[in-house]
Amino acid sequence: MNTLKIIKKEGYTIVQMNRGKVNAINYDMVQELRQVFRDIENDNAVKGAILTGQPHYFSAGLDLIELFHYDKKQIHDFFNVFGALFIELMQITKPVISAITGHSPAGGCVLAVATDNRFMADGEQYIIGLNEVAVNIQISQNLVETYAFWIGQGLASRYIMEGKLLNGKEALSAGLVDELVPLEQVLPKAEARMQQYLQADQEILLNTKNKLRKNLLSKLDLNAENSLKEAATLWWKPEIRTKMEAYVKSFSNKKKG
């Protein structure tokens, strides 16, 4: 694995995103996440998984600097596999917990809301949310439905339209995260919750997760080719490309500085 670190524990697996300082999501990371979670789902010895990041960053979202230079086929392929990853995470039968070790905007939040629990590092500097409108990326209907599942239709509507990023206290109040804990306790907290799941009768636990997600899954378009088709098309809109180019140049200059 080039972008992930896999830690196998008794009964569960920790999947740590491990791509640079901020865990920006590119094609390779998406494909590695898909493979790891398929393996977890198909391994009877693994009862659940914890998805986590590095100190201060769960994931900063899509790697816009890399994606900006993709050609049309590469962008189509990227959004196709990213949409597929989200659908696959939503359909996993086993419990998956996010240990959010810091910032989790946009694509980071996409991964987190597909999981069953979210424990986030406490700190005013850390943010989470869906700011796709603010960064000129088309949000999918699947993501709208899932965000609303956790925080309610009204808040989801307002926050998505605003491109609002929430600090930890706002995220906790909205129901987006389960609990705020000190950074060094985020992963141990997720592991403690996983131990609770491991103690449960596994057939009952999996049946219950299935029932809890049934209505939400019925609202999703499970065809990955369709889910982010608009995003791939609108990516090439000239005015969006101009804004994105300015962003990429600005961010690249900051990295050089």
C-alpha positions in Angstrom: 0.0 0.0 0.0 1.4 3.4 -1.0 -1.2 5.6 0.6 -2.5 3.6 3.6 -1.1 1.9 6.7 -2.9 -1.2 7.7 -2.8 -2.3 11.4 -4.4 -5.6 12.1 -5.9 -6.1 15.6 -7.7 -9.1 17.1 -11.1 -9.0 15.4 -10.7 -5.7 13.6 -8.5 -3.7 11.3 -7.3 -0.1 11.6 -7.0 1.6 8.2 -4.8 4.7 8.5 -4.7 7.1 5.6 -1.0 7.9 5.1 -0.4 10.1 2.1 1.7 13.1 2.9 0.9 15.6 5.7 -2.8 16.2 4.9 -3.9 12.9 3.4 -5.2 14.5 0.2 -7.3 12.0 -1.8 -6.2 11.0 -5.3 -7.0 8.1 -7.6 -4.5 5.8 -6.0 -5.8 6.4 -2.5 -9.3 5.7 -3.6 -8.5 2.5 -5.2 -6.4 1.3 -2.2 -9.3 2.2 0.2 -11.7 0.2 -2.0 -9.4 -2.8 -2.0 -8.8 -2.7 1.7 -12.5 -2.4 2.6 -13.4 -5.2 0.2 -10.9 -7.4 1.9 -12.3 -6.5 5.3 -15.9 -7.2 4.2 -14.9 -10.6 2.8 -12.7 -11.7 5.7 -14.7 -13.6 8.3 -12.0 -13.1 10.9 -12.4 -9.3 10.7 -15.5 -8.1 12.5 -15.1 -4.4 11.9 -12.8 -1.5 10.9 -11.5 1.8 12.1 -10.7 4.5 9.5 -8.3 7.1 10.7 -5.7 9.7 9.7 -2.5 11.3 11.0 -2.2 13.9 13.8 -4.1 17.1 12.9 -5.5 15.7 9.6 -8.0 12.9 9.0 -8.1 14.0 5.3 -8.0 17.5 3.8 -10.2 16.2 1.0 -9.5 15.8 -2.7 -6.0 16.5 -4.0 -7.1 19.4 -6.2 -3.5 20.2 -7.2 -3.1 16.7 -8.7 -6.7 16.4 -10.0 -6.4 19.8 -11.8 -3.8 18.2 -14.1 -5.9 15.1 -14.9 -7.2 14.8 -18.5 -10.9 14.1 -19.2 -10.5 10.4 -19.0 -8.6 10.6 -15.8 -11.2 12.9 -14.2 -14.1 10.6 -15.4 -12.3 7.6 -13.9 -11.5 9.4 -10.7 -15.1 10.5 -10.0 -16.3 7.1 -11.0 -14.1 5.3 -8.5 -14.7 7.9 -5.8 -18.4 7.5 -6.2 -18.0 3.7 -6.1 -15.9 4.0 -2.9 -18.6 5.9 -1.1 -21.3 3.5 -2.2 -19.2 0.5 -1.1 -18.5 2.1 2.3 -22.2 2.7 2.7 -23.0 -0.9 1.9 -20.4 -2.6 4.2 -22.3 -4.9 6.5 -19.7 -4.7 9.3 -19.3 -1.7 11.7 -16.9 0.9 10.5 -15.8 3.8 12.8 -14.0 7.0 11.9 -11.3 8.2 14.3 -11.1 11.8 13.0 -7.6 13.0 14.0 -8.1 16.6 12.9 -9.2 18.4 9.8 -11.9 16.6 7.7 -13.4 19.0 5.1 -15.0 18.0 1.8 -13.7 14.6 0.7 -12.6 13.8 4.3 -16.1 14.4 5.5 -17.4 12.3 2.6 -15.5 9.3 3.9 -16.5 10.0 7.5 -20.3 10.2 7.0 -20.2 6.8 5.3 -19.2 5.2 8.6 -21.2 4.3 11.7 -19.5 6.4 14.3 -17.3 9.5 14.2 -15.0 10.5 17.1 -13.3 13.7 16.5 -10.2 15.5 17.9 -11.2 18.4 20.2 -9.8 21.7 19.2 -11.2 25.0 17.7 -8.8 24.7 14.8 -10.2 21.5 13.4 -13.0 21.6 10.9 -15.4 19.2 9.2 -18.1 19.6 6.7 -19.1 19.7 3.0 -17.8 22.8 1.3 -18.2 21.5 -2.2 -20.2 24.6 -3.3 -17.4 26.9 -2.0 -14.7 25.1 -4.0 -16.8 24.6 -7.1 -17.3 20.9 -7.0 -20.7 19.4 -7.7 -22.1 17.4 -4.8 -23.9 14.1 -5.4 -27.4 13.3 -4.4 -26.0 10.3 -2.5 -23.9 12.6 -0.4 -26.9 15.0 0.2 -29.0 12.1 1.4 -26.3 10.8 3.7 -25.5 14.1 5.3 -29.2 14.7 5.9 -29.4 11.2 7.5 -27.0 12.3 10.2 -27.8 16.0 10.8 -31.4 16.4 9.5 -32.8 17.8 6.3 -33.0 21.4 7.4 -29.4 21.7 8.6 -28.0 19.7 5.7 -29.8 22.0 3.3 -28.5 25.2 4.8 -25.0 23.9 5.5 -24.5 22.4 2.0 -25.8 25.5 0.3 -23.4 27.7 2.4 -20.5 25.4 1.9 -20.2 25.6 5.7 -17.3 24.0 7.5 -18.1 23.3 11.2 -15.7 23.3 14.2 -15.9 20.4 16.6 -18.5 21.9 18.9 -20.7 22.8 16.0 -20.3 19.3 14.5 -21.2 17.8 17.9 -24.2 20.0 18.3 -25.4 19.1 14.8 -25.0 15.4 15.4 -22.3 15.1 12.8 -19.8 13.6 15.2 -20.5 11.4 18.2 -18.0 12.8 20.7 -15.1 15.2 20.9 -12.0 13.9 22.7 -8.3 15.0 23.0 -6.3 14.3 19.9 -4.3 11.5 21.5 -7.5 9.8 22.7 -9.3 9.7 19.3 -8.1 6.3 18.2 -8.3 4.7 21.7 -11.9 6.0 21.9 -12.7 4.4 18.5 -11.1 1.2 19.6 -13.1 1.1 22.8 -16.3 1.4 20.8 -15.1 -1.3 18.5 -14.6 -3.6 21.5 -18.2 -3.0 22.4 -19.3 -4.1 19.0 -17.1 -7.2 19.2 -18.8 -8.2 22.4 -22.2 -8.1 20.8 -23.8 -11.2 19.1 -22.5 -10.6 15.6 -25.6 -11.8 13.7 -27.8 -9.4 15.7 -25.3 -6.6 15.3 -25.1 -7.0 11.5 -28.9 -7.4 11.2 -29.4 -4.2 13.2 -26.9 -2.2 11.1 -28.8 -3.4 8.0 -32.1 -2.3 9.4 -30.8 1.1 10.4 -29.4 1.8 6.9 -32.2 0.2 4.9 -34.2 3.4 4.3 -31.2 5.5 3.6 -29.7 3.0 1.1 -33.1 2.8 -0.7 -32.7 6.5 -1.5 -29.2 6.2 -3.0 -28.3 5.7 -6.6 -26.1 2.6 -6.3 -24.8 3.0 -9.9 -21.3 4.5 -9.4 -21.2 5.6 -13.0 -24.2 7.9 -12.3 -23.5 9.2 -8.8 -20.8 11.7 -9.7 -21.4 12.1 -13.5 -22.3 15.8 -13.0 -19.2 16.5 -11.1 -17.0 15.0 -13.9 -18.9 17.1 -16.5 -18.9 20.4 -14.7 -15.2 20.0 -13.8 -14.5 21.3 -17.3 -16.7 24.3 -17.2 -14.4 27.2 -18.3 -15.2 29.6 -15.4 -14.8 26.8 -12.9 -11.4 25.8 -14.4 -10.3 29.5 -14.1 -11.2 29.6 -10.4 -9.6 26.3 -9.8 -6.4 27.3 -11.5 -6.1 30.3 -9.3 -6.7 28.2 -6.2 -4.1 25.7 -7.3 -1.5 28.4 -8.0 -2.2 30.0 -4.7 -1.9 26.8 -2.8 1.2 25.7 -4.7 2.9 29.1 -3.8 2.0 28.6 -0.1 3.6 25.1 -0.2 6.8 26.6 -1.8 6.9 29.3 0.9 
